[in-house]
Amino acid sequence: MNIAGYTRFDATSEKDLSQAFDRAYNTFVAKGVPVIIGEYALLAYDHTRPGIIERGEVRKYFAYLGQYAHQRQLTTMLWDAGQFLNFSRSLRVVASIERCAS
């Protein structure tokens, strides 16, 4: 998403993500060099300002990103500034990926 301000995960967004991952795979992974996609997220996504990007679109984006990265043997690291994960500091585990229902 976030291509020229898009707020929906559509065919253009999917193509852009796929092409970027394909380039990483062909340039590195296919030649035996591992790739880590570090600190990815969505621009303008903020759980305190609902409606900018709908939750369903966010889920579609992250589901596709994770699936396609796995298919292309790319390792991912989600950048979370408090928007996505409900982290229990005392238990040191992610309790839920659903931070807020509203």
N, C-alpha and C positions, 0 to 999 in steps of 0.2 A: 504494500500500500504506500502511501506517502509519496507516490510519484506525482509531482506537480500538484500536491495538495489533495490527492484522492482520499476519500474516507471509506471506500468500499474495496474489498478484496475481489477484484474482477479479473478478467482474462489478461488485461494489460499488466496488472500487478503480478500475477502468477508468471507470466512470460518473463518479466524483468528479473524476478527472483530466480527462476529456473536458469536463465541465461548466465546470471552471475555465478551460480553454483556450478553450472557446467564448465565455465571458464576456470574456476578454481580446481575442479576435478581434472580437467584435461591438462592444465598447466602443472599441477603439483601431484595430486593423488595418483593419477595414472602412471606417474614416473616414480612412485614410491615415497613421495614426500607428504607426510601427514599435514592436515590443515585444521586449524581451530578457528571457528568464527566466533570471535570474542565480543561480548557486550552488544548484542543486537537487541533491538526493541522497536517501538513505533513512535514516530514523531507525533506530537500533539495528543498522545494518549495520556490521560490523567483521570484516575478514578474520582477525583474531587470535582471534575467538570464533565459529567456524563453527557453523552450526545454528540461529542466531537467525532468519535469513532464508536459505532455501536458494538456492544459486547459480542454479538454474533459474528461480526466482521473480524474482530480481534481473534476470536477462537479459530475461525477459518484460516486466518493468516498464520497463526502459530502452529496449527495442526499441519498445514501444508509445508511450512518451513521445516518443521521437525521431521516430517516424513521424507521430504526431498533431500534434506541434509543427510539423513540416515542412508537413503538410497545411493547418494553420491559419496558415502563414507567420510563425511565431514563432521567434525565434533563441534558442538555449539555450547555457548555460555550466554544465558539470558542476562541482560542488564536489568536489574531491578532496583529502582530507587524508591521502593515502597509501594509500587502500584500493583504488582502481580502476586507476590508470594506472601503467605501468612506464616512468618517464620517464628518459631518458638525459641527464644534465646536461651531459656533455661534448659530445654531439652535438646537444643541444637539440631532441630529437624524442621522440615517444611511441613506444616500442619495441613495446609490447603493451598491450592493455586487460586482459589476463589477468595480474594481479599474482602470484597464487599458485594453484597447482593443488590444494593440500590443503584 
